[in-house]
Amino acid sequence: MLSNNQIHAIQNELLNRLTDLKHKAKEMELEVYSYKYKKKKAIENGNVDEAEYFETLEKSCGDMAKSYEARAAENIELLGVLANCLERG
């Protein structure tokens, strides 16, 4: 069984990871908007190949953002489990 100090240490680490994952997800979301804009400009300039390239990057960054959010949700669940452990003693 884990001691309260060990549980607190794990919670702190999970919170640090959660913060990092949320930050990375936000960065990827910003990249998505950037690539959407670049894709739009490429289309306006008639550069289909460049537009397709930016569309691929947009999708990739969107997928990464979703992955980071899913991992963050898992950390939140684990934090809840640890909080329950502390409540039970």
PESUL-V609916 format. One record per residue. N is the residue number from 0. RES is the residue in one small letter. OMEGA is omega in degrees with one decimal (none if undefined). D_FIRST is the distance of its C-alpha to the first C-alpha in Angstrom with 1 decimal. Layout:
# PESUL-V609916
N/RES/OMEGA/D_FIRST + N/RES/OMEGA/D_FIRST
This chain:
# PESUL-V609916
0/m/-179.7/0.0 + 1/l/175.4/3.8 + 2/s/177.4/6.6 + 3/n/178.5/9.6 + 4/n/178.1/11.6 + 5/q/178.9/9.7 + 6/i/178.2/9.9 + 7/h/178.7/13.5 + 8/a/178.6/14.3 + 9/i/178.2/13.4 + 10/q/178.6/15.5 + 11/n/178.5/18.2 + 12/e/178.0/18.5 + 13/l/177.4/18.7 + 14/l/176.8/21.3 + 15/n/179.1/23.2 + 16/r/179.2/23.3 + 17/l/178.5/24.3 + 18/t/179.8/27.1 + 19/d/-179.8/28.2 + 20/l/178.6/28.3 + 21/k/178.7/30.2 + 22/h/179.5/32.6 + 23/k/178.0/33.2 + 24/a/179.4/33.9 + 25/k/177.4/36.4 + 26/e/-179.8/38.1 + 27/m/177.3/38.5 + 28/e/177.1/39.9 + 29/l/176.6/42.4 + 30/e/178.3/43.3 + 31/v/-179.8/44.0 + 32/y/178.3/46.5 + 33/s/-179.3/48.1 + 34/y/174.8/48.7 + 35/k/179.4/50.0 + 36/y/-180.0/52.5 + 37/k/177.5/53.5 + 38/k/179.2/53.9 + 39/k/179.4/56.2 + 40/k/179.0/58.2 + 41/a/178.0/58.5 + 42/i/178.8/59.8 + 43/e/-179.9/62.2 + 44/n/177.9/63.5 + 45/g/-178.6/63.9 + 46/n/-175.2/61.4 + 47/v/-179.4/59.8 + 48/d/179.3/58.0 + 49/e/177.7/56.4 + 50/a/178.2/55.4 + 51/e/177.9/53.8 + 52/y/179.4/51.9 + 53/f/176.9/50.6 + 54/e/177.2/49.7 + 55/t/178.1/47.6 + 56/l/178.3/45.8 + 57/e/-179.8/45.4 + 58/k/-179.9/43.7 + 59/s/179.5/41.5 + 60/c/176.5/40.3 + 61/g/177.4/39.8 + 62/d/179.2/37.6 + 63/m/178.3/35.5 + 64/a/178.5/35.2 + 65/k/178.8/34.0 + 66/s/177.8/31.4 + 67/y/179.5/30.1 + 68/e/178.6/30.0 + 69/a/177.9/28.1 + 70/r/177.2/25.4 + 71/a/178.2/25.3 + 72/a/177.0/24.8 + 73/e/178.3/21.8 + 74/n/178.4/20.3 + 75/i/177.2/21.2 + 76/e/179.3/19.4 + 77/l/176.9/16.2 + 78/l/176.8/16.7 + 79/g/178.3/17.2 + 80/v/179.9/14.0 + 81/l/177.4/12.1 + 82/a/176.8/14.5 + 83/n/178.4/13.7 + 84/c/179.7/10.0 + 85/l/-179.9/11.5 + 86/e/-178.3/14.1 + 87/r/178.2/12.2 + 88/g/none/10.4
